[in-house]
């Protein structure tokens, strides 16, 4: 392999020569190519390092901010063309034309060490990843019946939020096509609720407080620090009007809001997940007596995705468990210290290429302890290839959790390329926990049926699942999902949002599903059957 990062071979006091060569590089690629050939024979620094030394260096520098990624997680090409150029910038190394690396004054890693790390990954990474084993599925409707609204042939579906309000038997949705919130009645006819600052990505229906709905407007699809969004509270008035209140504005890409009273002062506070790129985090909007809000940081790192609020250690105070899905991926527990802060503990950690996408706490094996249902499958960053470790995971809780003493062990895995979300419930009313999954980055060419899978649990206390292919992969591409009792018959239904505008990772593939349906409903018929 030809080493193009030749500038480190020039003596450190030859800044003028570096400037000349850099200038030639930017204006004469032929010159650069010839110089790199001449200097390639002088590339002795990397060769002096053994692979063991390169591995130690990679673990030191690549494992300091996140879990160390093994070379086997990606193929050589993806490491070389996707990951390495992105990571070089974190060390202050300039990247030109994809794989030309130039040291800068603010570089925190020498070119010699950087080339050693590159050599380690390119030497040990496989040429390609083994494909995920196909999941054996039963092709049927299980306990569901399909309901759809009328498609809108004038536009491509771009639904990014669906939510079921079980009390009012309404479905709510929001789309990138309109910065607004819509509600759908029991025959799936829409009506405008309110215009929004930007499209909504999350809705919750608090049982306490002055708002009937809390809306999170994330500002845009891209995980950028300049993507700004708002938190909005909606209040129903006696005359039927809706009052809209801005709880917070100009947050860095907020994607979820949940209600809590973290300091037990009787005022409603809000927990916000903010998913930026270099900035963001997990924040509490603390309500003050004058009804204004003070922003408090719980964990200020980007990638905060989804939270569960409950009293984990049974001391009467609300605690938090949150999934972080950017760079330092994992699940963190925050135990309330009763003094306005939290004691932080990591409970699960994943490599930075895993693509963590969702989690849920539920007692899967009926032992009285909350387990973690987790998906990995986000595939929109620097390594957009099919990964065999994407899929549905269950981590069983092996300790009682008193004082936050949790220990979770991986106990189940089912491969699903591009898994986006899992929601667990007793769908068939037989006393055990079943799981519904969506996969936005599925293998559409070979396994389009993975876009939605219903995992029927066949044992009350174990993890024996029968996978059902519900035949709706021709109806849309599912980016969001909610589970609740839509029709009020006592069982839980599913609503899936169709996003068909871009984000295609597979080349030479055009959507072969209905790109106009905004969403579909899987109406649960189990109570009807009984």
N, C-alpha and C positions, 0 to 999 in steps of 0.2 A: 504494500500500500504506500502511495506517495504522500509524504508528510508536507502539508502546505503551510503549517505554522512555523515558518523559518525565521521569523524576526527575533526569536529568543537566542539565535545563534550569533547575532551581531553583538559585538562588545557593548556593555552597558553605557560606555561613555561616547558611543557613536550615535547620538541622538539625531544629528543631521543626516547621517546615512539612513537611519530608520525613516525619517521624514521623506527623503527622496524616494525610497523604495515604496513607501506607502502611497505616495503621490503617483508613482508609476502604476502601482496596483490598481488604483481607482480609475486610471485612464488608459492603461495598456495591459490587457490580460495576457497577451503573448509574452511580454516581458516577465510578468509574474511567473508564468509557467516555466520559462527557461531558468529563471533564478531559483525556483523551487527545486528543479532538477539538479542544478549545480550544488545546492545546499543539502539536498536529501542525503548525500553521502556523508555529510557532517553530522547527521542526526544521531548522536551517540548517547544523549542523556536518557532517553526513554529505553533504549536497548540495554542500558546498564541495570535497569530495574527488573527484577524477577516478577513473575505473575503474583507471587506471594506478597511482594512489596507493593505492587500495584493494588492488590486487593485490600491490604491494610490501609493504604492511602485512600482508596475509594470508601471504605467503611468509615474512616475518620472524617472525610470531607462531605460525603454524600449521606452519611447517617447521623450528622450532627443536628439537622433540622427536621428530619422525618425518619421513618423506619427505613433501614437500608434495603434498597431494591436489588435482588439477585439478578445477574445477567440473564438467567433462564426465563425471566418474566416477559421478555420481548425478543424479537428477532434482531439480527445484526443491522439490517437496513433501518428499522425503526429507531434503534439506539443512535445510529449514526446521523440520520437525517431529521429525526423528530425530537428526541430527548436531549441529545448533547448540545445542539445549538441553543435550545431554550435554557439549559442549565448553565451554559457558559456565561450568559448575561448575569446570572445571579452572583457569579464570582467576579464581575466587573471585566470580563474578557469580551472584546468586541468580536462580533461574528459577521463575516463578509462572504457573500455568495454561498451561504449554507454551511460550509465546513472550512473556511479560512479563519483562523483564530489569531487575533492581534491583542497583545497585552496593552493595558491602559495604566495610567498613573494610580487609579483607584482599585486596581485588580487585587483581590485577596488570595489569589492562587497563581503560582507561577505557570508559565506555559509548559515547562518541563513536567510539572506535576499533573497538569491538565491532560497532556498527551499520554501520560502513564495511566490515568484513569480511563481515557478513551481506549487505550490498548487493552486494558483489562476486560472491558465490556465487549469490544469487538472480537476478542479472542474467544471468550467463553460463551457468548450468546449463540443460540442456535440459528441456523439459516432461516428456519421458519418454525412457528409454534404448531404443536400437534392440535388438530381440531378437537373441539369439545365433543364428547360422546353424545350421540343423539339420544334424546330422552324418549323412552317408550310411552306413548300416549294412547288413550282411548278417544276416538273421534265421536263425540256426542254432545248433547246440550246439558248433560248432568241434571241439575235442578233448576235450570234457567230457561227463560224465554226472551227472545230479542224484541225490544221496542226501539223505534227510531223516530226522531223528528223529521220533518221534511227537509231534504237537502237544499242548499242554496247554490244553484248552478252558476251564479254570477261571481262567485269568489272561491278561492282555495281555503279550506278549513285551516284555522290557526288557533284552535282552542288551547289555552294554557292553564285553565282552571275549571274544575267542576266540583260542586259541593252539594250534598243532600241535607236539607233542613228537615229532620224527621218530625218536628213538632207541627210545622205548617205544610208538610207533604209537598215541598217544592224542591226543584233542582235549580241551582244557580250556576252561571257560567260566565267566563270572560275570554275574549279573543284578542289576538294582536291586530285583527282587522278593525276593531273599534275599541277606543278607550272608554269602556262602559261595563256595567254589571247588568246582566239579564237574569230574569227568573222564568221558569218554564212550569206550566200547570200540569195537571194529571194526564192531559192528552198531548203533552209536549208542544204546546204553543207558547211562543216567547212574548215577553213584555219587558220594556226598559225599566230598570229600577232607578239607575242614576248614571250620569256621566262621571268619569273618573279622570284623574290626572294622567295616569297611564294604565295599561291593562292590568287587571288583578291576577295574581298568581296563587293567592291563598285566601280562604274565607273560613271564619269560625263563628259559632253561634253560642256566645257565652250565656250561661244561665243566671249570672249575677252581673251587676253593674248597670250603667245607664244606656248601654248600646245593645241592640238585638243582633247586630252583625259587626264583625271586625274584618276589614278588608286590607290586604297587603298588596300594594302596587309596586312592583319591583323596578320599573323604569325601563327595562329592556332585557332581551334574551342573553346578550353577551355578558360574561362575568368580568366586567371592567370596573375600575375604581371610579370612573366618571359617570357611571350609570346610577342615577339617583332616583329613589322611590319614596313613597309616602305610606303612612299608616292612617286609615280612615275608619271612624266609627259611624254607623248608621243607626238612627233612632226612629222608631215608628211613632207618629203623632196620632192623636185621637181622630183628627179629620181625615186620616189616610195618607197625609203627606209624610215624607221622609226627610229628616234633618241629617245633614252630613257634617261631621266634625273632623278636622285634621288633628289627629293625636300627635303625629310627628311628620316632619317634612325633610326632604333632601338627605335621607339616609342612603348609605352606600348599598345599593342593590338588596333591599330587604326581601326575603322570600317566605318568611313565616312569622306569624304573630300569635302568641298565646296569652291567656289571662291568668294572673296570679296576684296574691297579696303577699309579697315576699317578706315584708317586715312587720306584718300583722298589725298595721295601724288602722285597718278598716277602710283604706282607700284602694281602689283597683289599680294595679300596675300591669305592665305589659312586657312580655319577654319576646325579643325580636332576634331572629336569625338573619345576619347580614353576610351575604356571599359576594365579596368582591374578588379582586385578583391579588394585589399586594396588601390591601387593607380590607377591613371588615371585622366581624366577630360576633360574639353573643352579648347582647345588651339587655338591660332592664330599663324601661321607661317608668321611673318612679313618679307616681302622682303626688303632688304637693297639695297642701290645704287650699291653695288658691286655684286649684284645678289645672295648673301648669304641670309640665313634666320635666324631670331631671334625668339625663341619660347616664346610666351607671354601667361600667364595663364588667362583665363576668369573666370573659376570656377574649382578649382582643387579638385574634388571629383570623385570617380569611378562611372561608369555607364552611362557616356555620350553616347547617342545612335543615335540621329537624330536631325538635325537642319534645321531651315528655316531662311533665311536672307532676310530682307526687311526693308523698312523705316516705322516702326510702328507709329511713332509720327509725320511723315510728316515734318521733319526739314531738309531733304536733306542728312542725314547721315545714313549709314546702321546699322540696329539693328539686334538682333539675338533672336530667340526663340528655346529652346532646351529641348528635353526629356531626363531625367535621369532615368535609369531603374534598379538601383541596390541599395538596402537598402533604402535610402531616395528618394523614387520614386516620380516623379512629373515633371511638365513642368515649366521652368523658362524663364523669359523675361530679356534680357540684352539691355538696352537703351544706345546708344553711347553717351558718355559725351563730345565728340569732343576734348578730351585732351589725347587720347591714351588709354582710359579705358571705363568701362561700369557701369551703375547703375543697380543693380540686383534686380529682383522682382519675387517672386513665384506666379504663376497664378493658378496652380492646383497641388494638392498633393494627393498621394495615399499610402495605407498601404504597408509595405515592402514585403508582400506575394502576391501582386496583379499580378506581372509579366508583367509590362508595356512593350509593344513591338513595338509600332509605333504611329506616329501622323501625321496629315496633316492639313494645314490651307486652308480653302476654304469657300466661302460664300454659305452655304448650303440652307438657306432660302431666299436668294436674297433680303436682307435688306441693302446691302451695307457694311456690317461688316464681317470680316473674323472669321469664326467659327473653332472649333477644332474637327476633326474626329480622334478618338483614339481607339487603341486596347490594351487589356490586355490578356495575354495568354502564356507568357514565363513560361515553367514548367520544367526547367532543374536543379533546385537547391535543396533545402532541403525539399520541400513540393510537391512531384511529384504525386499529386492526382488530380482528376477532380474537378474543382471549378466552382460553378454556377455563379460567378461574372466575369468569363472570357467571353470576347465577344467584340462586336462592340459598341462604345459609340459615341454620338454626344453632344458636349458642345456648346451651342449657346452663341454668344458674345452679352452681354447685354449693353455694353457701346461703345462709339465711338472710344476709344483708344487714344485720344489726350494726349500727354505727358505720354504715357504708362499706361493710366488709363483703364485697361481692367478688365472685370468681366465676367467669363464664368460660365454658369449653365448647369448641366446635363439635357438634353432634350430628349434623345433617348438612349435606350439600347436594344441590341439583343444578347441573350446568344449564345456563340460559344466556346466550350471547346478548349483551346489551341490556341486562335486567335493570329496570328503572324503579320499580316500586313493588312492595308486597304488603298486603293487608290481610290480617288473620281474623277469623271469626268462625263460629259454628254455623256455617251456611246451611248444612243439611239437617240441623237440629237433632243430631244423634249423640250429643254430649261430648264430642271431641273438637279440637281446633283444626280447621281447614285453612288454606291459604290461597288467595288470588294474587296473581302476578302480572305485570306488564313489562314489555321489553321494547323500548323505543329504538335502540340500536341493534335490533335482531339481525340475524343472517337472512336477509330478505330473499336472497337467491336460492339458498338451500333449505332454510327452515323458517318460512314466514309464519308458520303456525305457532312459533314461540312468542309472538307479540302479545298473546294473552294465554295464560295457563291457569287452570283451576286444579289445585292440589287437594284432593279429598283424603282426609286422614282416616285410616281404617282401624286405628286402635286408640282407645281413650287415653292411655298412659304412655304411649310410645310415639315413634316417628316413622310410621309406615304409611307413605302417601301413594295414592293412585292419581296419576296425572291425566287430566282431561284436556283434549284440544277442543275448545268451544269454537265452532267454525265461524269466526267473525274477522279473520285476517283480511278478508276482501272488503270489509266495511270501513277500515281506517287504519291509522297508525297512532297508537295510544301513547300519549305523553303524560297524562294525569289520570287519577282514579280516586273515587271516593266510595265508601261502603256505608250504608245505613238503610233504615226502613223507609223507602220512598213511598210505598203505597199503603202503609199502615196496617199490614196484615200480620205483623208479628215476626216476620223473618227479615233478613237483611238483603238488600239489593245492591247492584253495582252500577256506577255510571263511569264511562270511559271517554276522555276527551281526545279528539282527533286533531293532530297537528301534522299537516302535509306540506308545509312550506320549507323546503330545504333540509339541511343537516343530514344529507345522504353521504355516508362514508364509502359505500361500495360503488366502484366505477361502472359505467355503462349499464346502470339499472334505473329504470323509470318506474314510478309508483304504479302498481297494478291493482290498487284498492280504490275505493270511493273517496276521492279527495274533496268532496263537497259536504259530506255529513259532518255537522259540528260535534256530535257525540252519539253514543249509543247507550241504552240502558239494558242491563241483564236483569230482568225481573225474576226474582226468586219465587218459584212455584211450590216450595215444599209445604207451606201451610195449606195451600189449595189441595195438594195431594192428600194431606191428612184429613 
